[in-house]
Amino acid sequence: MKTVTINLPGSGKWEELQLAPGATARDVLSQLGLGEDFCLVRWNSVNTFDDRANLYKEVADGDKLQATSVTEVAGNGRR
């Protein structure tokens, strides 16, 4: 298991989650109660994780991520 901390959109709140091997970005967003109009990015980045990507392999224990709206990311020219 890996632990990541995720900044929730619009609230300034941080949520600490345990990632199991094979967990995807979509799994994490669903666990946070966020729909298809949200994506995950590394903290202070605009490069998104693919919803189906194995997030467990992409992050290190203790990483900080941010949940953000797809619209916000698209406005920065990334997705």
MORAZI-V723375 format. One record per residue. N is the residue number from 1. OMEGA is omega in whole degrees, 0 to 359 (NA if undefined). Layout:
N:OMEGA, N:OMEGA
This chain:
1:174, 2:177, 3:174, 4:177, 5:186, 6:175, 7:183, 8:185, 9:173, 10:185, 11:186, 12:180, 13:175, 14:180, 15:177, 16:182, 17:173, 18:177, 19:174, 20:176, 21:180, 22:180, 23:179, 24:176, 25:179, 26:177, 27:182, 28:179, 29:177, 30:179, 31:179, 32:180, 33:181, 34:185, 35:183, 36:181, 37:177, 38:177, 39:178, 40:175, 41:171, 42:180, 43:180, 44:178, 45:174, 46:179, 47:186, 48:169, 49:174, 50:182, 51:184, 52:182, 53:177, 54:183, 55:181, 56:180, 57:186, 58:184, 59:175, 60:176, 61:179, 62:180, 63:175, 64:179, 65:178, 66:171, 67:182, 68:181, 69:177, 70:180, 71:180, 72:180, 73:180, 74:178, 75:177, 76:177, 77:182, 78:169, 79:NA
